[in-house]
Amino acid sequence: MAERPLNKNAKHLRSLPVSAMLSAMSPLPSRRAARLTQRRRAVLEIVVRTRSHPDARRVFREAQERFPGISLATVYRALGWLRDVGLVAELHGDGAARFDASMEVHHHLVCTACRRMVDVDVPLDGVRDRAREQSGFASVRSARVELQGLCSECGSPGRSERNALGRVKA
């Protein structure tokens, strides 16, 4: 049975401490609240604090500082649970899945060289209507866009042009 996202309409939760973030959201059902273990909470705190949309390995490295014996499998399970209850979003792209604590609709800009990902607020006025008209769908409920380019560090003068995998072009 799929679980209902809890913070679907919450705005700007990322700027709050995790305790305030959790209290600002719909309450976790009691059986779920009991399952927000210290390790899951630590994983959530890492994703909330890290605005670069970390992958599981980065979360794992940071979680090891707090829980030296934590395994990568535990981090994957914690991220999956946090995703299932609606506390983080899982983003899929060219590489490993990344995680985002901002559950409001927004878009991403990804550096094709270093894979840095940042949130961007760009209007998509009319895109959903045009997509619905072109596809024949009855409705289009949402849209998420991933833009790609070079960040200021990778695009600085003197750096080699790189392809989407970050390799120097010949």
MODELLER restraints for C-alpha pairs under 7 A, 6 or more apart:
rsr = mdl.restraints
at = mdl.atoms
rsr.add(forms.Gaussian(group=physical.xy_distance, feature=features.Distance(at['CA:3:A'], at['CA:84:A']), mean=5.89, stdev=0.5))
rsr.add(forms.Gaussian(group=physical.xy_distance, feature=features.Distance(at['CA:3:A'], at['CA:85:A']), mean=5.96, stdev=0.5))
rsr.add(forms.Gaussian(group=physical.xy_distance, feature=features.Distance(at['CA:4:A'], at['CA:85:A']), mean=6.46, stdev=0.5))
rsr.add(forms.Gaussian(group=physical.xy_distance, feature=features.Distance(at['CA:5:A'], at['CA:85:A']), mean=5.37, stdev=0.5))
rsr.add(forms.Gaussian(group=physical.xy_distance, feature=features.Distance(at['CA:5:A'], at['CA:86:A']), mean=3.94, stdev=0.5))
rsr.add(forms.Gaussian(group=physical.xy_distance, feature=features.Distance(at['CA:6:A'], at['CA:25:A']), mean=6.79, stdev=0.5))
rsr.add(forms.Gaussian(group=physical.xy_distance, feature=features.Distance(at['CA:6:A'], at['CA:26:A']), mean=5.70, stdev=0.5))
rsr.add(forms.Gaussian(group=physical.xy_distance, feature=features.Distance(at['CA:6:A'], at['CA:85:A']), mean=6.34, stdev=0.5))
rsr.add(forms.Gaussian(group=physical.xy_distance, feature=features.Distance(at['CA:6:A'], at['CA:86:A']), mean=5.18, stdev=0.5))
rsr.add(forms.Gaussian(group=physical.xy_distance, feature=features.Distance(at['CA:7:A'], at['CA:25:A']), mean=5.56, stdev=0.5))
rsr.add(forms.Gaussian(group=physical.xy_distance, feature=features.Distance(at['CA:7:A'], at['CA:26:A']), mean=6.42, stdev=0.5))
rsr.add(forms.Gaussian(group=physical.xy_distance, feature=features.Distance(at['CA:7:A'], at['CA:86:A']), mean=6.17, stdev=0.5))
rsr.add(forms.Gaussian(group=physical.xy_distance, feature=features.Distance(at['CA:7:A'], at['CA:87:A']), mean=6.76, stdev=0.5))
rsr.add(forms.Gaussian(group=physical.xy_distance, feature=features.Distance(at['CA:7:A'], at['CA:103:A']), mean=6.93, stdev=0.5))
rsr.add(forms.Gaussian(group=physical.xy_distance, feature=features.Distance(at['CA:8:A'], at['CA:103:A']), mean=6.22, stdev=0.5))
rsr.add(forms.Gaussian(group=physical.xy_distance, feature=features.Distance(at['CA:8:A'], at['CA:104:A']), mean=6.91, stdev=0.5))
rsr.add(forms.Gaussian(group=physical.xy_distance, feature=features.Distance(at['CA:9:A'], at['CA:104:A']), mean=6.51, stdev=0.5))
rsr.add(forms.Gaussian(group=physical.xy_distance, feature=features.Distance(at['CA:10:A'], at['CA:25:A']), mean=6.71, stdev=0.5))
rsr.add(forms.Gaussian(group=physical.xy_distance, feature=features.Distance(at['CA:10:A'], at['CA:104:A']), mean=6.64, stdev=0.5))
rsr.add(forms.Gaussian(group=physical.xy_distance, feature=features.Distance(at['CA:11:A'], at['CA:104:A']), mean=6.05, stdev=0.5))
rsr.add(forms.Gaussian(group=physical.xy_distance, feature=features.Distance(at['CA:13:A'], at['CA:21:A']), mean=5.47, stdev=0.5))
rsr.add(forms.Gaussian(group=physical.xy_distance, feature=features.Distance(at['CA:13:A'], at['CA:102:A']), mean=6.77, stdev=0.5))
rsr.add(forms.Gaussian(group=physical.xy_distance, feature=features.Distance(at['CA:14:A'], at['CA:48:A']), mean=5.63, stdev=0.5))
rsr.add(forms.Gaussian(group=physical.xy_distance, feature=features.Distance(at['CA:14:A'], at['CA:101:A']), mean=6.20, stdev=0.5))
rsr.add(forms.Gaussian(group=physical.xy_distance, feature=features.Distance(at['CA:14:A'], at['CA:102:A']), mean=5.96, stdev=0.5))
rsr.add(forms.Gaussian(group=physical.xy_distance, feature=features.Distance(at['CA:18:A'], at['CA:45:A']), mean=6.13, stdev=0.5))
rsr.add(forms.Gaussian(group=physical.xy_distance, feature=features.Distance(at['CA:40:A'], at['CA:78:A']), mean=5.19, stdev=0.5))
rsr.add(forms.Gaussian(group=physical.xy_distance, feature=features.Distance(at['CA:42:A'], at['CA:63:A']), mean=6.87, stdev=0.5))
rsr.add(forms.Gaussian(group=physical.xy_distance, feature=features.Distance(at['CA:43:A'], at['CA:59:A']), mean=6.68, stdev=0.5))
rsr.add(forms.Gaussian(group=physical.xy_distance, feature=features.Distance(at['CA:43:A'], at['CA:63:A']), mean=6.58, stdev=0.5))
rsr.add(forms.Gaussian(group=physical.xy_distance, feature=features.Distance(at['CA:43:A'], at['CA:78:A']), mean=6.92, stdev=0.5))
rsr.add(forms.Gaussian(group=physical.xy_distance, feature=features.Distance(at['CA:46:A'], at['CA:59:A']), mean=6.43, stdev=0.5))
rsr.add(forms.Gaussian(group=physical.xy_distance, feature=features.Distance(at['CA:47:A'], at['CA:54:A']), mean=6.69, stdev=0.5))
rsr.add(forms.Gaussian(group=physical.xy_distance, feature=features.Distance(at['CA:47:A'], at['CA:99:A']), mean=6.73, stdev=0.5))
rsr.add(forms.Gaussian(group=physical.xy_distance, feature=features.Distance(at['CA:47:A'], at['CA:100:A']), mean=6.54, stdev=0.5))
rsr.add(forms.Gaussian(group=physical.xy_distance, feature=features.Distance(at['CA:47:A'], at['CA:101:A']), mean=6.14, stdev=0.5))
rsr.add(forms.Gaussian(group=physical.xy_distance, feature=features.Distance(at['CA:48:A'], at['CA:101:A']), mean=5.29, stdev=0.5))
rsr.add(forms.Gaussian(group=physical.xy_distance, feature=features.Distance(at['CA:52:A'], at['CA:116:A']), mean=6.53, stdev=0.5))
rsr.add(forms.Gaussian(group=physical.xy_distance, feature=features.Distance(at['CA:52:A'], at['CA:117:A']), mean=5.55, stdev=0.5))
rsr.add(forms.Gaussian(group=physical.xy_distance, feature=features.Distance(at['CA:52:A'], at['CA:118:A']), mean=6.06, stdev=0.5))
rsr.add(forms.Gaussian(group=physical.xy_distance, feature=features.Distance(at['CA:53:A'], at['CA:98:A']), mean=5.61, stdev=0.5))
rsr.add(forms.Gaussian(group=physical.xy_distance, feature=features.Distance(at['CA:53:A'], at['CA:99:A']), mean=5.15, stdev=0.5))
rsr.add(forms.Gaussian(group=physical.xy_distance, feature=features.Distance(at['CA:53:A'], at['CA:100:A']), mean=5.20, stdev=0.5))
rsr.add(forms.Gaussian(group=physical.xy_distance, feature=features.Distance(at['CA:53:A'], at['CA:117:A']), mean=6.45, stdev=0.5))
rsr.add(forms.Gaussian(group=physical.xy_distance, feature=features.Distance(at['CA:54:A'], at['CA:98:A']), mean=5.32, stdev=0.5))
rsr.add(forms.Gaussian(group=physical.xy_distance, feature=features.Distance(at['CA:54:A'], at['CA:99:A']), mean=5.72, stdev=0.5))
rsr.add(forms.Gaussian(group=physical.xy_distance, feature=features.Distance(at['CA:55:A'], at['CA:96:A']), mean=6.36, stdev=0.5))
rsr.add(forms.Gaussian(group=physical.xy_distance, feature=features.Distance(at['CA:55:A'], at['CA:97:A']), mean=5.86, stdev=0.5))
rsr.add(forms.Gaussian(group=physical.xy_distance, feature=features.Distance(at['CA:55:A'], at['CA:98:A']), mean=4.21, stdev=0.5))
rsr.add(forms.Gaussian(group=physical.xy_distance, feature=features.Distance(at['CA:55:A'], at['CA:99:A']), mean=6.18, stdev=0.5))
rsr.add(forms.Gaussian(group=physical.xy_distance, feature=features.Distance(at['CA:56:A'], at['CA:75:A']), mean=6.72, stdev=0.5))
rsr.add(forms.Gaussian(group=physical.xy_distance, feature=features.Distance(at['CA:56:A'], at['CA:76:A']), mean=6.32, stdev=0.5))
rsr.add(forms.Gaussian(group=physical.xy_distance, feature=features.Distance(at['CA:56:A'], at['CA:98:A']), mean=6.97, stdev=0.5))
rsr.add(forms.Gaussian(group=physical.xy_distance, feature=features.Distance(at['CA:60:A'], at['CA:72:A']), mean=5.87, stdev=0.5))
rsr.add(forms.Gaussian(group=physical.xy_distance, feature=features.Distance(at['CA:60:A'], at['CA:75:A']), mean=6.02, stdev=0.5))
rsr.add(forms.Gaussian(group=physical.xy_distance, feature=features.Distance(at['CA:64:A'], at['CA:70:A']), mean=6.04, stdev=0.5))
rsr.add(forms.Gaussian(group=physical.xy_distance, feature=features.Distance(at['CA:82:A'], at['CA:88:A']), mean=5.76, stdev=0.5))
rsr.add(forms.Gaussian(group=physical.xy_distance, feature=features.Distance(at['CA:83:A'], at['CA:89:A']), mean=5.62, stdev=0.5))
rsr.add(forms.Gaussian(group=physical.xy_distance, feature=features.Distance(at['CA:83:A'], at['CA:90:A']), mean=6.58, stdev=0.5))
rsr.add(forms.Gaussian(group=physical.xy_distance, feature=features.Distance(at['CA:87:A'], at['CA:101:A']), mean=6.55, stdev=0.5))
rsr.add(forms.Gaussian(group=physical.xy_distance, feature=features.Distance(at['CA:88:A'], at['CA:99:A']), mean=6.36, stdev=0.5))
rsr.add(forms.Gaussian(group=physical.xy_distance, feature=features.Distance(at['CA:88:A'], at['CA:100:A']), mean=5.46, stdev=0.5))
rsr.add(forms.Gaussian(group=physical.xy_distance, feature=features.Distance(at['CA:88:A'], at['CA:101:A']), mean=4.56, stdev=0.5))
rsr.add(forms.Gaussian(group=physical.xy_distance, feature=features.Distance(at['CA:88:A'], at['CA:103:A']), mean=6.78, stdev=0.5))
rsr.add(forms.Gaussian(group=physical.xy_distance, feature=features.Distance(at['CA:89:A'], at['CA:99:A']), mean=5.61, stdev=0.5))
rsr.add(forms.Gaussian(group=physical.xy_distance, feature=features.Distance(at['CA:89:A'], at['CA:100:A']), mean=5.10, stdev=0.5))
rsr.add(forms.Gaussian(group=physical.xy_distance, feature=features.Distance(at['CA:89:A'], at['CA:101:A']), mean=6.37, stdev=0.5))
rsr.add(forms.Gaussian(group=physical.xy_distance, feature=features.Distance(at['CA:89:A'], at['CA:103:A']), mean=6.54, stdev=0.5))
rsr.add(forms.Gaussian(group=physical.xy_distance, feature=features.Distance(at['CA:90:A'], at['CA:97:A']), mean=6.38, stdev=0.5))
rsr.add(forms.Gaussian(group=physical.xy_distance, feature=features.Distance(at['CA:90:A'], at['CA:98:A']), mean=5.78, stdev=0.5))
rsr.add(forms.Gaussian(group=physical.xy_distance, feature=features.Distance(at['CA:90:A'], at['CA:99:A']), mean=4.74, stdev=0.5))
rsr.add(forms.Gaussian(group=physical.xy_distance, feature=features.Distance(at['CA:90:A'], at['CA:100:A']), mean=6.52, stdev=0.5))
rsr.add(forms.Gaussian(group=physical.xy_distance, feature=features.Distance(at['CA:91:A'], at['CA:97:A']), mean=5.52, stdev=0.5))
rsr.add(forms.Gaussian(group=physical.xy_distance, feature=features.Distance(at['CA:91:A'], at['CA:98:A']), mean=5.02, stdev=0.5))
rsr.add(forms.Gaussian(group=physical.xy_distance, feature=features.Distance(at['CA:91:A'], at['CA:99:A']), mean=5.88, stdev=0.5))
rsr.add(forms.Gaussian(group=physical.xy_distance, feature=features.Distance(at['CA:92:A'], at['CA:98:A']), mean=6.58, stdev=0.5))
rsr.add(forms.Gaussian(group=physical.xy_distance, feature=features.Distance(at['CA:106:A'], at['CA:119:A']), mean=6.73, stdev=0.5))
rsr.add(forms.Gaussian(group=physical.xy_distance, feature=features.Distance(at['CA:106:A'], at['CA:120:A']), mean=6.61, stdev=0.5))
rsr.add(forms.Gaussian(group=physical.xy_distance, feature=features.Distance(at['CA:106:A'], at['CA:121:A']), mean=6.03, stdev=0.5))
rsr.add(forms.Gaussian(group=physical.xy_distance, feature=features.Distance(at['CA:106:A'], at['CA:144:A']), mean=6.62, stdev=0.5))
rsr.add(forms.Gaussian(group=physical.xy_distance, feature=features.Distance(at['CA:107:A'], at['CA:119:A']), mean=5.76, stdev=0.5))
rsr.add(forms.Gaussian(group=physical.xy_distance, feature=features.Distance(at['CA:107:A'], at['CA:120:A']), mean=5.34, stdev=0.5))
rsr.add(forms.Gaussian(group=physical.xy_distance, feature=features.Distance(at['CA:107:A'], at['CA:121:A']), mean=6.33, stdev=0.5))
rsr.add(forms.Gaussian(group=physical.xy_distance, feature=features.Distance(at['CA:107:A'], at['CA:144:A']), mean=5.57, stdev=0.5))
rsr.add(forms.Gaussian(group=physical.xy_distance, feature=features.Distance(at['CA:107:A'], at['CA:145:A']), mean=5.01, stdev=0.5))
rsr.add(forms.Gaussian(group=physical.xy_distance, feature=features.Distance(at['CA:107:A'], at['CA:146:A']), mean=5.98, stdev=0.5))
rsr.add(forms.Gaussian(group=physical.xy_distance, feature=features.Distance(at['CA:108:A'], at['CA:117:A']), mean=6.37, stdev=0.5))
rsr.add(forms.Gaussian(group=physical.xy_distance, feature=features.Distance(at['CA:108:A'], at['CA:118:A']), mean=5.53, stdev=0.5))
rsr.add(forms.Gaussian(group=physical.xy_distance, feature=features.Distance(at['CA:108:A'], at['CA:119:A']), mean=4.63, stdev=0.5))
rsr.add(forms.Gaussian(group=physical.xy_distance, feature=features.Distance(at['CA:108:A'], at['CA:120:A']), mean=5.48, stdev=0.5))
rsr.add(forms.Gaussian(group=physical.xy_distance, feature=features.Distance(at['CA:108:A'], at['CA:145:A']), mean=6.40, stdev=0.5))
rsr.add(forms.Gaussian(group=physical.xy_distance, feature=features.Distance(at['CA:108:A'], at['CA:146:A']), mean=4.79, stdev=0.5))
rsr.add(forms.Gaussian(group=physical.xy_distance, feature=features.Distance(at['CA:108:A'], at['CA:147:A']), mean=6.06, stdev=0.5))
rsr.add(forms.Gaussian(group=physical.xy_distance, feature=features.Distance(at['CA:109:A'], at['CA:117:A']), mean=5.63, stdev=0.5))
rsr.add(forms.Gaussian(group=physical.xy_distance, feature=features.Distance(at['CA:109:A'], at['CA:118:A']), mean=5.39, stdev=0.5))
rsr.add(forms.Gaussian(group=physical.xy_distance, feature=features.Distance(at['CA:109:A'], at['CA:119:A']), mean=6.41, stdev=0.5))
rsr.add(forms.Gaussian(group=physical.xy_distance, feature=features.Distance(at['CA:109:A'], at['CA:120:A']), mean=6.51, stdev=0.5))
rsr.add(forms.Gaussian(group=physical.xy_distance, feature=features.Distance(at['CA:109:A'], at['CA:146:A']), mean=5.74, stdev=0.5))
rsr.add(forms.Gaussian(group=physical.xy_distance, feature=features.Distance(at['CA:109:A'], at['CA:147:A']), mean=4.56, stdev=0.5))
rsr.add(forms.Gaussian(group=physical.xy_distance, feature=features.Distance(at['CA:109:A'], at['CA:148:A']), mean=5.48, stdev=0.5))
rsr.add(forms.Gaussian(group=physical.xy_distance, feature=features.Distance(at['CA:110:A'], at['CA:116:A']), mean=5.60, stdev=0.5))
rsr.add(forms.Gaussian(group=physical.xy_distance, feature=features.Distance(at['CA:110:A'], at['CA:117:A']), mean=4.41, stdev=0.5))
rsr.add(forms.Gaussian(group=physical.xy_distance, feature=features.Distance(at['CA:110:A'], at['CA:118:A']), mean=6.61, stdev=0.5))
rsr.add(forms.Gaussian(group=physical.xy_distance, feature=features.Distance(at['CA:110:A'], at['CA:147:A']), mean=6.17, stdev=0.5))
rsr.add(forms.Gaussian(group=physical.xy_distance, feature=features.Distance(at['CA:110:A'], at['CA:148:A']), mean=4.77, stdev=0.5))
rsr.add(forms.Gaussian(group=physical.xy_distance, feature=features.Distance(at['CA:110:A'], at['CA:149:A']), mean=6.26, stdev=0.5))
rsr.add(forms.Gaussian(group=physical.xy_distance, feature=features.Distance(at['CA:111:A'], at['CA:117:A']), mean=6.53, stdev=0.5))
rsr.add(forms.Gaussian(group=physical.xy_distance, feature=features.Distance(at['CA:111:A'], at['CA:148:A']), mean=5.86, stdev=0.5))
rsr.add(forms.Gaussian(group=physical.xy_distance, feature=features.Distance(at['CA:111:A'], at['CA:149:A']), mean=5.04, stdev=0.5))
rsr.add(forms.Gaussian(group=physical.xy_distance, feature=features.Distance(at['CA:111:A'], at['CA:150:A']), mean=4.62, stdev=0.5))
rsr.add(forms.Gaussian(group=physical.xy_distance, feature=features.Distance(at['CA:111:A'], at['CA:151:A']), mean=5.37, stdev=0.5))
rsr.add(forms.Gaussian(group=physical.xy_distance, feature=features.Distance(at['CA:112:A'], at['CA:148:A']), mean=6.22, stdev=0.5))
rsr.add(forms.Gaussian(group=physical.xy_distance, feature=features.Distance(at['CA:112:A'], at['CA:149:A']), mean=5.75, stdev=0.5))
rsr.add(forms.Gaussian(group=physical.xy_distance, feature=features.Distance(at['CA:112:A'], at['CA:150:A']), mean=5.95, stdev=0.5))
rsr.add(forms.Gaussian(group=physical.xy_distance, feature=features.Distance(at['CA:112:A'], at['CA:163:A']), mean=6.69, stdev=0.5))
rsr.add(forms.Gaussian(group=physical.xy_distance, feature=features.Distance(at['CA:112:A'], at['CA:164:A']), mean=4.53, stdev=0.5))
rsr.add(forms.Gaussian(group=physical.xy_distance, feature=features.Distance(at['CA:112:A'], at['CA:165:A']), mean=6.48, stdev=0.5))
rsr.add(forms.Gaussian(group=physical.xy_distance, feature=features.Distance(at['CA:112:A'], at['CA:166:A']), mean=6.20, stdev=0.5))
rsr.add(forms.Gaussian(group=physical.xy_distance, feature=features.Distance(at['CA:113:A'], at['CA:150:A']), mean=6.59, stdev=0.5))
rsr.add(forms.Gaussian(group=physical.xy_distance, feature=features.Distance(at['CA:113:A'], at['CA:154:A']), mean=6.62, stdev=0.5))
rsr.add(forms.Gaussian(group=physical.xy_distance, feature=features.Distance(at['CA:113:A'], at['CA:162:A']), mean=5.90, stdev=0.5))
rsr.add(forms.Gaussian(group=physical.xy_distance, feature=features.Distance(at['CA:113:A'], at['CA:163:A']), mean=6.66, stdev=0.5))
rsr.add(forms.Gaussian(group=physical.xy_distance, feature=features.Distance(at['CA:113:A'], at['CA:164:A']), mean=6.12, stdev=0.5))
rsr.add(forms.Gaussian(group=physical.xy_distance, feature=features.Distance(at['CA:113:A'], at['CA:165:A']), mean=6.29, stdev=0.5))
rsr.add(forms.Gaussian(group=physical.xy_distance, feature=features.Distance(at['CA:113:A'], at['CA:166:A']), mean=3.86, stdev=0.5))
rsr.add(forms.Gaussian(group=physical.xy_distance, feature=features.Distance(at['CA:114:A'], at['CA:166:A']), mean=6.23, stdev=0.5))
rsr.add(forms.Gaussian(group=physical.xy_distance, feature=features.Distance(at['CA:128:A'], at['CA:140:A']), mean=5.83, stdev=0.5))
rsr.add(forms.Gaussian(group=physical.xy_distance, feature=features.Distance(at['CA:132:A'], at['CA:138:A']), mean=6.80, stdev=0.5))
rsr.add(forms.Gaussian(group=physical.xy_distance, feature=features.Distance(at['CA:132:A'], at['CA:139:A']), mean=6.10, stdev=0.5))
rsr.add(forms.Gaussian(group=physical.xy_distance, feature=features.Distance(at['CA:132:A'], at['CA:140:A']), mean=6.10, stdev=0.5))
rsr.add(forms.Gaussian(group=physical.xy_distance, feature=features.Distance(at['CA:160:A'], at['CA:168:A']), mean=6.24, stdev=0.5))
rsr.add(forms.Gaussian(group=physical.xy_distance, feature=features.Distance(at['CA:161:A'], at['CA:168:A']), mean=6.14, stdev=0.5))
rsr.add(forms.Gaussian(group=physical.xy_distance, feature=features.Distance(at['CA:161:A'], at['CA:169:A']), mean=6.27, stdev=0.5))
rsr.add(forms.Gaussian(group=physical.xy_distance, feature=features.Distance(at['CA:162:A'], at['CA:168:A']), mean=4.56, stdev=0.5))
rsr.add(forms.Gaussian(group=physical.xy_distance, feature=features.Distance(at['CA:162:A'], at['CA:169:A']), mean=5.47, stdev=0.5))
rsr.add(forms.Gaussian(group=physical.xy_distance, feature=features.Distance(at['CA:163:A'], at['CA:169:A']), mean=6.12, stdev=0.5))
